[in-house]
Amino acid sequence: MHVIKAGSLNDPSWLQPAVHIWTDSAQPWTEMFNVATKFARSPG
């Protein structure tokens, strides 16, 4: 798995999340993308 912080790119508008991790501790207002795979904790 590679992690790239979108804020480090000049144009992050083309990025689409592929995975959400640690979703069991996500705040209720956190935006989740339906197309992304979700893991309650760290995968693996």
C-alpha positions as CSV (number, residue, x, y, z in Angstrom):
1,M,0.0,0.0,0.0
2,H,1.2,3.5,-0.8
3,V,0.0,6.6,1.0
4,I,0.2,10.0,-0.7
5,K,-1.1,13.0,1.1
6,A,-3.3,14.9,-1.3
7,G,-2.1,18.2,0.1
8,S,1.4,17.5,-1.1
9,L,0.3,17.6,-4.8
10,N,-0.1,20.6,-7.0
11,D,-3.5,19.4,-8.3
12,P,-5.2,16.8,-6.0
13,S,-8.6,17.1,-7.8
14,W,-7.9,14.0,-9.9
15,L,-7.3,11.7,-6.9
16,Q,-10.0,9.1,-5.9
17,P,-9.7,7.2,-2.6
18,A,-9.2,3.5,-3.1
19,V,-9.1,2.4,0.6
20,H,-10.4,3.7,3.9
21,I,-8.6,2.4,7.0
22,W,-9.4,2.6,10.7
23,T,-13.1,3.2,9.9
24,D,-14.2,1.8,13.3
25,S,-12.9,5.0,14.9
26,A,-14.1,7.4,12.2
27,Q,-16.1,10.3,13.3
28,P,-19.8,10.3,12.2
29,W,-19.2,13.4,10.0
30,T,-16.3,11.8,8.1
31,E,-17.0,11.6,4.4
32,M,-16.6,8.0,3.0
33,F,-16.6,7.2,-0.6
34,N,-18.7,4.2,-1.6
35,V,-16.3,2.9,-4.2
36,A,-13.4,2.6,-1.7
37,T,-12.7,-0.6,0.2
38,K,-13.2,-0.1,3.9
39,F,-11.2,-1.7,6.7
40,A,-12.2,-1.4,10.4
41,R,-8.5,-1.5,11.3
42,S,-5.2,-1.7,9.5
43,P,-5.4,-4.2,6.6
44,G,-3.2,-7.3,6.8
